Amino acid sequence: MADILPTPRHRWWKALITGFVATVLAAVGLLPATGAQAAAGCRVAYTVGSQWQGGFNANVEVTNLGDPVNGWKLVWAFPAGQQVTSGWNATVTSSGGQVTAANLGYNATIATNGKVSFGFNGSWTGTNPAPASFALNGVTCDGGTGTPTPTPTPTPTRTPTPTPTPTPSVTPTPAPGNAMAQVAAMQPGWNLGNTFDATGSDETSWGNPRVTQAFLDNLKAQGFKSIRIPVTWGQHHGAGPSYTIDPAWLSRVREVVDWALADGFYVMINIHHDSWQWINTMPTDRTNVLNRYNALWTQLAAAFRNAPAKLVLESVNEPQFTGSSGDAQNAQLLDELNTSFQRIVRQSGGGNATRLLVLPTLHTSADQPRVDELTATLSKLNDPNIAATVHYYGYWPFSVNVAGGTRFDATVQQDLVAAFDRVYNAFVARGIPVILGEYGLLGFDRHTGTIEQGEKLKFFEFLGYYARAKRITTMLWDNGQHFDRTTYQWHDPELWAQIRSSWTTRSGTASSDQVYLAKASAISAETLTLNLNGTSFQALRQGGTNLVNGTDYTVSGDQLTLTAAALTRLAGSRAYGVNATLQAVFSQGVPWRIDIISYDRPVLSNATGTTASFAVPTRFRGDQLATMEAKYADGSNAGPHNWTSFKEFDVAFAPDYPGSAIKLKPEFFAEVNDGSRVTLTFHFWSGATVTYYVTRSGGSVTGTTS
């Protein structure tokens, strides 16, 4: 596997992550609904569905007790400084301590005694009490009726009106004749990441080999129907006003595009990292940015004018703007870019007159305001051969393993569901196809071990299923960490099997892929919860041999119990680590691997080092590290991301299993107070926790077990 640089490929994600952290401290302002009518009375049921360290999700159900309502706003104040981080089924806006939830287009009407519900993710510190009161369109929801009173609201912001469903037209190209059908035919897709999008001198500058026809042939054999070829043009064109693209670079891009088309792929090319290299300066340099952007697309439209209809053009990757006045200006600038792109390509004629074009939201985000902004642009263009695109890298704490986000739990799943539901309702349900132009987990940019294997598999199983359910075409982001471009093998065959299976069916999973047996204790029966996902349990196997139901295990509903006798046999001599591997076989999909692991509580030792190089000597004794907490003596959070005690895996700390150590990174000590003693709590997948203490004194670090 080629070395993967800490590339700018997710630079906008770093900005978005900063925004996420900010929302833990101050909620993101979203677009409020307008034109709400007063209600005569209402009742609100507020329920916290789940709560974790620093975060929670809640559901709000509003019952209208008065006259029918057409357009609504629900207002409340959190009593303990909680903040909203994201919402679904409503546009949720914060202004200071006040929160406003406004209707979306499809749920604006509430009949008398009718109900509407929405949900949100939030953050909290200290305590998380429920709001004391709610007001619907100015009326306090006390279970009775009353006279509306004025309710302070944020400054109104234009909310785009729902887009009329475009009527797909049958055109000579592309077969099969309409955008929805073409995008469906592109499923599944793959990204040629960190190659032509590299910001160095050529396609190999970020560590990947030159693309060959043999590589594309082998990729096609994996079952992919489309390939996205991100291209960064900024360092491959001349000065203004012509901005002439380097002929050799354009020729090389065309060569690879032609190879892919010849292999039968749908191919999507774009303007990629230019988004943060120079397009982002548009708020303060509009004329030059627009001229440069238009010049590039004029040349690209001409170069690919007569390409087959399977070539797809994407206006810009992950658009973003620096120094803008806010959401309104961002929306206006992106609308200008997308509109200019569509005009240039269409006016170039040839196959471009009907070619499928792909337009992104701001940051390719699936947040409702971003979706609404693109909806307005698509409505204005009224072009039947356009698709919308967003990216999805999961619920951020889980995606990078921070803030205790170690498991694919209900919060992680709901974040995905809400994102896919928003783009489905805004676009797919109205006849506008959606391409998930990139998906994965952000921790993969370091390596795929940032997220525990079983939790990772559950994420990809569900993502594939739900994308199918919402008719969203998916394109896996691969910067070289997944499919080896020299050996043509998958670095993680188990992950690949789950991804490929998810294209067509569901697979059963379980609450864990690990059963830990403490050597210090007698072996007893162990139970896992099966996630059947619409399948039925068939068998439990070791290699090619089925274990015996009733003797080796029992199944009751969704509870799989391994007997003490079977576990004793499987553990054998009980050497530390994996003693046996089982497979739970279901009626469809891929089997679920279950490792039987013998362990003892890990043992840590005293150490000295520096802030640049410090490692905790660790005898893991068969266990594996899940996460680490860091706190000062007064209980406040230490180290980076100090809004949470749980630090980011492989950024603040990382296990070194071959070296029998846990490394504390310079990034961790960079944000530790000099002279302060920090209490570290290491959490292991067995459930064991071990406490350790480190003290920084200038550039020196001392670590002790007591």
Salt bridges, closest charged atoms under 4 A:
GLU61 OE1 - LYS115 NZ 3.73
ASP197 OD2 - HIS273 NE2 3.59
GLU203 OE1 - ARG210 NH1 3.55
GLU203 OE1 - ARG252 NE 2.75
GLU255 OE1 - ARG252 NH1 2.76
GLU314 OE1 - ARG228 NE 3.06
GLU318 OE2 - ARG9 NH1 3.84
GLU318 OE2 - HIS391 ND1 2.94
ASP327 OD2 - ARG370 NH2 3.34
ASP335 OD2 - LYS380 NZ 2.63
GLU336 OE2 - ARG286 NH2 2.32
ASP367 OD1 - ARG422 NH2 3.82
GLU373 OE2 - ARG370 NH2 2.70
ASP383 OD2 - ARG346 NE 2.80
ASP421 OD1 - LYS470 NZ 3.46
GLU438 OE1 - ARG9 NH1 3.22
GLU438 OE2 - ARG228 NH1 2.90
GLU438 OE1 - HIS391 ND1 3.62
ASP445 OD2 - HIS10 NE2 3.21
GLU455 OE2 - ARG407 NH1 3.20
GLU455 OE2 - LYS458 NZ 3.19
GLU461 OE1 - ARG506 NH2 2.77
ASP484 OD2 - HIS491 NE2 3.41
ASP492 OD2 - LYS456 NZ 3.55
GLU494 OE2 - ARG593 NE 2.72
ASP513 OD2 - ARG593 NH2 3.02
ASP552 OD1 - ARG569 NH1 3.28
ASP595 OD2 - ARG593 NH1 2.78
GLU629 OE1 - HIS683 NE2 2.82
GLU648 OE2 - ARG446 NH1 3.45
GLU648 OE1 - HIS641 NE2 3.07
ASP650 OD2 - ARG446 NE 3.48
ASP650 OD2 - HIS447 NE2 3.24
ASP650 OD1 - LYS665 NZ 3.92
ASP656 OD2 - LYS663 NZ 3.96
